[in-house]
Amino acid sequence: MHQTWRELNRLLDQIIARYGGVIYDSRAHKSWDPGQAVCAECYGPDWSDSLEWQEANRQPDTEPVPEGVLDAGRRLANGECEWAEGGG
């Protein structure tokens, strides 16, 4: 596993500590688990339809985390995403 994935896992732990296991997205009126919330921050509220996400999703964990994902995780972990609300 590439080290950047370990860093992302640490960020996910911080996101869980801040928001809990469910994060409400006030833009999309949907709830995400922490990993999905990182995707929503990086690729937008319709992240699962994003071609960029679909490409990134095929990247093996032996390669670095796709560009922008760690920054999105940091913003969530730091509470900088206005759309994110703790849901439990």
C-alpha positions in Angstrom: 0.0 0.0 0.0 1.3 3.4 -0.9 2.0 5.7 2.0 -0.6 8.3 0.8 -3.3 5.8 1.4 -2.2 5.4 5.0 -2.3 9.2 5.3 -5.9 9.1 3.9 -6.8 6.5 6.5 -5.5 8.7 9.3 -7.6 11.6 7.9 -10.7 9.4 7.8 -10.1 8.7 11.6 -10.0 12.4 12.2 -13.1 12.9 10.1 -14.9 10.3 12.1 -13.8 12.0 15.4 -15.2 15.3 14.1 -18.5 14.2 12.5 -19.2 10.7 13.6 -19.9 7.9 11.1 -22.4 9.8 9.1 -21.9 13.2 7.4 -24.9 15.1 6.1 -24.3 17.0 2.8 -26.5 20.1 2.9 -25.8 20.7 -0.9 -27.1 17.3 -2.0 -29.5 16.6 0.9 -27.8 13.2 1.3 -25.8 11.5 4.0 -22.4 10.0 3.4 -20.0 7.7 5.2 -16.6 9.4 5.8 -15.0 8.0 2.6 -18.0 9.0 0.5 -17.8 12.5 2.1 -14.2 12.8 1.0 -15.3 11.9 -2.6 -18.1 14.5 -2.3 -15.7 17.2 -1.3 -13.2 16.2 -4.0 -15.5 15.5 -6.9 -18.7 17.3 -6.0 -22.1 16.1 -4.5 -22.7 13.9 -7.6 -19.3 12.3 -7.2 -20.3 8.8 -8.1 -21.4 10.0 -11.6 -18.1 11.9 -12.1 -15.8 10.6 -14.7 -12.8 11.8 -12.6 -14.0 9.7 -9.7 -14.7 6.7 -11.8 -11.1 6.9 -13.2 -9.7 7.5 -9.7 -11.7 4.5 -8.3 -9.8 2.2 -10.6 -6.4 3.3 -9.3 -4.6 0.5 -7.3 -3.6 1.3 -3.7 0.0 0.6 -4.7 -0.1 4.0 -6.5 -0.5 7.4 -4.7 -3.9 8.6 -3.7 -5.5 10.4 -6.7 -4.7 14.2 -6.9 -7.0 16.3 -4.7 -8.2 13.5 -2.4 -5.8 14.2 0.5 -6.6 18.0 0.3 -10.3 17.2 0.4 -9.8 14.9 3.4 -7.8 17.6 5.2 -10.6 20.1 4.6 -13.1 17.8 6.1 -10.9 16.8 9.0 -10.3 20.5 9.7 -14.0 21.3 9.6 -13.6 23.6 6.6 -16.5 22.2 4.5 -19.6 24.4 5.0 -21.9 21.7 3.6 -20.8 19.0 6.0 -22.7 18.4 9.2 -22.3 15.6 11.7 -25.0 13.1 11.6 -24.1 10.5 14.2 
